[in-house]
């Protein structure tokens, strides 16, 4: 039959449960010892693991480092980031301590996929790829196949077979274009 609880329920000791559905409200699980929280299929295959001892999370895999995601024996592993609405970014933010240092993902403001270094996704210090396939370095809105934007844009080609052999194309500001060969 059904069990209805109004209020808190505390269970001490080991246990396992099978739930077909949880309706009306929230389910909060608090692990107070070193055991992992585990969700598994009826056949015993692990689906979701939280290792509370080592602060690891695994989806479809037993985690050994940080957060890990895997699929079954065949198929494409996919992580989908979905913006909240049709005009939202979908992105990964990279932090060092409490400071944002970079972003990668979709920038709705510029309609580009990007990987940037800076405190927000709109900075131009990185690479932006437009929906037309244009690549921008130093610009969030590339207009040509390769679009470099800087006070002195430059391209360097280095021949690693010959020590120190470098070829450069430098946009010399108002002075025009300079080509150099070492």
C-alpha positions in Angstrom: 0.0 0.0 0.0 0.9 3.7 0.1 2.7 5.4 3.0 1.8 9.0 3.7 4.0 11.1 6.0 3.1 14.6 7.1 6.2 16.0 8.7 9.8 14.8 9.0 10.9 11.1 8.7 14.3 10.1 10.1 15.8 6.7 9.3 18.9 5.5 11.1 21.1 2.7 9.9 21.5 1.0 6.6 18.6 0.8 4.2 17.4 0.6 0.7 14.2 1.8 -0.9 12.4 1.6 -4.2 10.2 4.5 -5.2 8.0 4.5 -8.3 7.1 8.2 -7.7 7.4 11.0 -5.3 4.5 13.4 -5.5 3.8 16.8 -3.9 6.9 18.3 -2.5 10.6 17.8 -2.4 12.9 15.0 -1.4 16.0 16.0 0.6 18.7 13.5 1.3 21.4 14.3 3.9 24.3 11.9 4.1 26.0 12.3 7.5 28.7 9.7 7.3 31.2 8.6 4.7 28.9 6.5 2.5 28.1 7.5 -1.0 24.6 8.4 -2.2 23.7 6.0 -5.0 20.9 5.8 -7.6 20.8 2.6 -9.6 18.6 0.9 -12.2 16.5 -2.2 -11.3 19.3 -4.4 -12.7 21.9 -2.9 -10.3 23.7 -0.7 -12.8 24.9 2.6 -11.2 23.2 5.7 -12.7 24.1 8.5 -10.3 26.8 8.4 -7.6 27.8 11.1 -5.0 30.9 10.2 -3.2 30.6 12.3 0.0 34.0 11.3 1.3 36.0 12.6 -1.7 33.5 15.2 -3.1 33.0 13.3 -6.4 30.0 13.0 -8.7 29.5 10.4 -11.3 26.6 10.0 -13.8 26.8 6.6 -15.5 30.3 6.0 -14.2 32.1 5.6 -10.8 33.8 8.9 -10.4 37.6 9.1 -9.8 38.0 12.9 -10.4 35.6 15.8 -10.0 32.4 15.3 -11.9 32.3 12.6 -14.6 29.7 11.7 -17.2 29.6 8.5 -19.3 27.1 6.6 -21.4 26.5 2.9 -21.7 28.8 0.6 -23.8 28.0 2.5 -27.0 26.9 5.9 -28.0 27.9 9.5 -27.8 28.5 11.1 -24.4 26.7 14.4 -24.3 26.4 17.2 -21.9 23.7 19.6 -22.8 23.6 23.2 -21.5 20.3 24.9 -22.1 19.7 28.6 -21.7 16.6 29.6 -19.7 14.9 31.1 -22.7 15.4 31.9 -26.4 17.6 34.9 -25.5 19.9 33.4 -22.9 23.6 32.3 -23.0 24.4 28.6 -22.5 27.9 28.5 -21.1 30.6 27.1 -18.8 32.2 29.5 -16.5 35.8 28.9 -15.3 36.7 30.2 -11.9 40.0 30.4 -9.9 39.1 30.8 -6.3 36.1 33.3 -6.4 37.1 35.2 -9.6 35.8 34.4 -13.1 38.7 33.9 -15.5 37.1 32.6 -18.6 34.0 31.3 -20.4 33.1 28.9 -23.2 29.7 28.3 -24.8 27.0 30.1 -26.7 26.9 33.9 -26.5 23.4 35.0 -27.4 24.4 38.7 -27.5 26.8 38.1 -30.4 25.2 34.9 -31.8 28.7 33.2 -31.5 30.2 30.1 -30.0 33.2 31.3 -28.0 36.1 30.5 -25.7 37.2 33.7 -24.0 39.6 34.8 -21.3 38.1 37.5 -19.0 35.5 38.3 -16.4 32.4 37.9 -18.7 31.4 36.1 -21.9 31.3 39.4 -23.9 35.0 40.1 -23.8 37.0 40.0 -27.0 40.1 38.3 -25.6 39.5 34.9 -27.1 38.0 33.1 -30.1 34.5 33.6 -31.4 32.9 31.5 -34.1 29.8 32.9 -35.8 26.8 31.0 -37.1 28.3 31.5 -40.7 31.6 29.8 -39.6 33.6 33.0 -39.4 36.4 33.0 -36.8 37.1 36.1 -34.8 40.2 36.7 -32.6 40.0 40.0 -30.8 36.4 40.6 -32.0 33.1 39.1 -30.8 31.5 39.7 -34.2 33.7 38.2 -37.0 32.8 39.5 -40.4 35.1 37.3 -42.6 36.3 33.7 -42.5 39.2 34.8 -40.3 38.9 38.2 -38.7 41.7 39.6 -36.5 41.0 42.7 -34.5 43.7 44.6 -32.4 45.6 47.8 -32.3 48.4 46.1 -34.3 46.9 42.8 -35.6 49.5 40.2 -36.6 49.9 36.7 -37.9 53.0 34.7 -37.2 54.0 31.5 -39.0 56.9 29.6 -37.4 58.9 26.9 -39.1 59.9 24.5 -36.4 62.2 22.5 -38.7 64.5 25.6 -38.9 65.5 27.2 -35.6 64.2 30.7 -35.3 62.6 30.9 -38.8 59.4 33.0 -38.4 57.2 34.7 -41.0 55.0 37.6 -39.9 52.2 39.6 -41.5 51.7 42.7 -39.4 49.0 45.3 -39.7 51.0 48.4 -39.0 48.1 50.7 -37.9 47.8 53.6 -40.4 51.1 52.7 -42.0 49.6 49.7 -44.0 50.7 46.1 -44.1 54.2 44.8 -43.3 55.5 41.4 -44.2 58.7 40.1 -42.6 60.7 36.9 -43.0 63.5 35.9 -40.7 
